[in-house]
Amino acid sequence: MLKLIWTLLACSPLWAATTMAQQHTYVLVHGAWGGGWSFKQTDSLLRAAGHVVYRPTLSGLGERVHLASADIDLDTHIEDVVNTILFENLHNVVLLGHSYGGMVVTGVADSLPGRIKQVIYLDAFVPEDGQSVATAHGTAQAGRELPAKDGLIHPFWAQEAQGFPKDVPQPAKTFSQPLALKNKRRLTLPTTYILTYEGDDAEKDAFAFFAKRARSYGWKVVNMQADHNPQMSMPDKLAILLEEVAGQQ
C-alpha cells in the first residue's frame, strides 16, 4: 500500500514541480531578546516547500533562558551557530540574520565561508571589523540605550505575566563586544540585504543606514514593506521572498 502511495505521488504534477524546484538549507538566526521560536511559522512554510531549515536559539535566550549569564558575549552567539553548522554537517547554507542576528551571521560567515552558499541580512546590523552593536550605527538603536541590570538588558515591553514565548533579557556583552573579522573570503559570498520599512519612505527606516552600507559592498538590496519582524507578522510573504532571493544565486 505504501509503495502505491509513493507511486501515485511521484506521478502527481504538483509533486514533480516540488521535487524539481531547487532545494535550500536555511539557517535562520533570530534577533536580540528573541529565540528560534520567532521563525517557527516561516520555518514551517519553507519546510512545506521542500527546504531544510534550522533555527538555532542563541545562548541564554528563548527556551535557553535558564542558561542566561552576564558572561555570554557576541563570540558565544557566533559559536552557537558555527557549531550548529558543524555538528549538523551542513554545507551550501543560506545563512540569514535578523536584526542583532546580523552581527552573529557576519561572524559565522567570517569563520566558515566554505560552508556558506549565501548570506541574507533581514533588517539587520551589518558590522565592520572592530564594531559592536553599540558602535555599528551612528545613533542609538535596537535597545543600546537601555540600562543593563546584573549584566542583562531587560526588555521593558515583555511583562512578567505574559505567557511564553516572549522576549527575554539579552546579555549586555553581546552588544558591547567588538567583532573581529579576519577572513576576506566572507566578502565574496553572495549576499542580499532585505530592508523592511513602514510608511512611504524606506530611506527613513532605522536600518536604512545598513542597507546603504550593503549597497556600498555591491550587495543586492531588496525593500520589503513590513514591520521589523516579518517572520511573525507576515511569514508567508517572507518565506516567498526568501525562496526568490535564494533561487537567484
C-alpha positions, -999 to 999 in steps of 0.1 A, spaced: 0 0 0 28 24 9 46 17 -24 13 25 -42 10 58 -24 46 68 -33 40 58 -69 9 80 -71 27 109 -55 56 106 -80 31 108 -109 15 140 -95 23 172 -114 24 191 -80 49 166 -66 70 167 -97 71 206 -96 81 205 -59 109 180 -63 122 197 -94 125 230 -77 158 240 -62 160 230 -26 179 250 0 193 246 35 184 276 56 199 286 89 178 313 104 193 334 132 170 355 154 175 389 168 181 403 203 158 392 232 142 367 209 147 330 201 143 305 174 106 304 182 102 337 163 109 319 130 86 290 137 59 299 111 85 309 84 103 276 92 70 256 86 63 273 53 99 268 40 98 231 50 64 227 33 81 239 1 107 211 5 136 231 21 157 221 51 155 246 79 174 252 112 166 280 136 190 278 165 183 297 196 213 317 209 227 310 244 206 325 272 177 334 250 143 318 241 140 283 255 176 286 267 168 315 290 176 292 320 213 295 308 213 333 308 245 348 322 263 381 321 293 362 307 276 354 274 290 376 247 289 380 209 315 353 204 293 329 224 264 335 200 287 332 169 299 298 183 262 287 188 256 290 151 290 278 139 286 246 160 251 241 146 265 241 111 295 218 121 276 193 142 247 190 117 274 188 90 257 214 69 270 227 35 258 252 10 239 270 37 217 300 31 225 319 63 200 345 75 205 370 103 176 392 116 183 424 134 211 417 160 214 384 142 233 403 115 262 407 140 261 369 145 259 358 109 288 382 99 310 364 124 297 330 113 305 338 76 339 350 86 346 317 104 330 292 80 329 308 45 333 275 28 301 262 43 280 292 33 263 295 -1 246 328 5 241 353 33 209 372 39 205 402 63 169 407 73 166 443 86 199 436 103 231 451 115 260 450 90 291 455 112 326 462 100 358 449 116 361 462 152 325 473 155 299 462 181 262 467 183 270 499 203 292 514 176 280 499 143 254 527 138 257 564 145 225 567 166 210 547 195 191 518 181 180 483 190 180 488 227 215 500 232 202 529 252 185 506 277 204 501 310 218 468 320 209 451 353 232 422 365 248 421 331 215 417 313 194 441 293 158 436 302 131 442 275 106 465 292 79 456 268 78 419 279 57 417 310 63 391 337 27 378 335 29 374 297 29 338 285 56 321 265 70 325 240 82 361 247 113 382 246 137 377 275 168 396 288 197 400 265 233 396 278 248 431 277 282 419 265 266 408 232 260 445 225 294 458 237 319 432 224 336 443 191 335 419 162 369 407 150 368 400 112 398 382 97 386 363 66 382 384 35 366 355 17 334 364 36 330 394 13 330 372 -18 299 353 -7 266 362 -25 248 385 -1 214 401 0 201 428 24 163 429 30 153 462 43 118 462 59 101 495 63 67 510 72 52 541 56 62 555 23 99 561 25 123 532 31 152 556 34 137 569 67 138 534 83 162 530 112 181 502 94 184 521 61 219 530 73 229 493 70 211 489 37 232 517 23 264 500 37 253 468 19 249 487 -13 285 501 -9 297 465 -8 279 457 -41 253 435 -23 218 433 -36 193 453 -15 156 444 -15 129 466 1 100 449 18 71 468 32 66 453 66 74 459 103 107 449 118 95 413 125 81 400 92 89 364 103 60 368 127 38 394 111 38 381 75 57 348 74 41 337 42 53 368 23 88 364 39 90 327 30 82 335 -6 108 363 -7 135 341 9 129 314 -18 132 341 -45 164 355 -31 180 321 -26 169 310 -60 186 339 -77 221 328 -66 
